[in-house]
Amino acid sequence: MRLRCVVLDDFQGVATRMADWSVIEDEVEVVALREHLDGEDALATALADYDIVVTLRERVPFPASLFARLPRLRLLIASGMRNSVIDHAAAEAHGVTVCGTASSGTPPVELTWALLLGLARGIVEESDALRAGGPWQSTVGADLHGSRLGLLGLGRIGSRVAQVGLAFGMRVSAWSHHLTKERATENGVELAASKEELLTDSDFVSVHLALGERTRGLVGAPELALMKPTAYLVNTSRAAIVDQDALLATPHLGYVSRANYTTYYGQAVENIQAYLAGSPVRRLP
């Protein structure tokens, strides 16, 4: 009897085309779900008959209570090597192996600049107006060259965003709780004295922080009030870093690219093969 595997949140219907799942078809039946399962009851019902679950990023929480309702589950694969919504201790207690995959920082860097440039030049607004028979042009574009780009976070992704900003001739500054002047200087950017200074002085603000207790709601109504009326804010990190009641955000799209999906699902297949062979790889703590 073959094991059963379900791929969650395959919104674009591409999971089974982004990897060669045929290498495990003799041992594993694979089903991809395009609709999001919301709530523990829905998850417990839908996943009850599966031995393996492939979950996308941190869209689906796996707390101890859910593991207790999935006695058949044996392997949980998450895209990326860090997942804050999986109770790893509970997984181990219930005999569930948890594995991850590689994840490139390139797509969120590119998305950041797609959003910044689109906002600066009013691309969507102008395109929609023209198609609707409106005026030829109604907005005045903002210049990147000479303006200040403020980065909340200067890690793996933020530092690459900084390099693009410098290439555009922008003045780049950064701030985070642990950022040092040495780290900022290494990346050719200025260290802002505080979060408030960065928000006050920047023409463009981009968020590149991991979600945690210190960063949840880091940018709220008081912080937004500090920004220039003409400033732009882009968040390609976790949505909860910005207070959702204070600002409506777009979906978390930073990781979505063909290369990343090929990695996610290709390595998911490798993880399943390794698990079936008795030697799991890319295990998450």
Helices and strands as residue ranges (DSSP letters): E 3-7, G 21-24, E 28-32, H 40-47, E 52-55, H 64-68, E 75-78, H 88-93, E 97-99, H 106-120, H 123-131, E 148-152, H 158-167, E 171-175, H 181-186, E 190-191, H 195-201, E 204-207, H 221-226, E 232-235, G 239-241, H 258-276
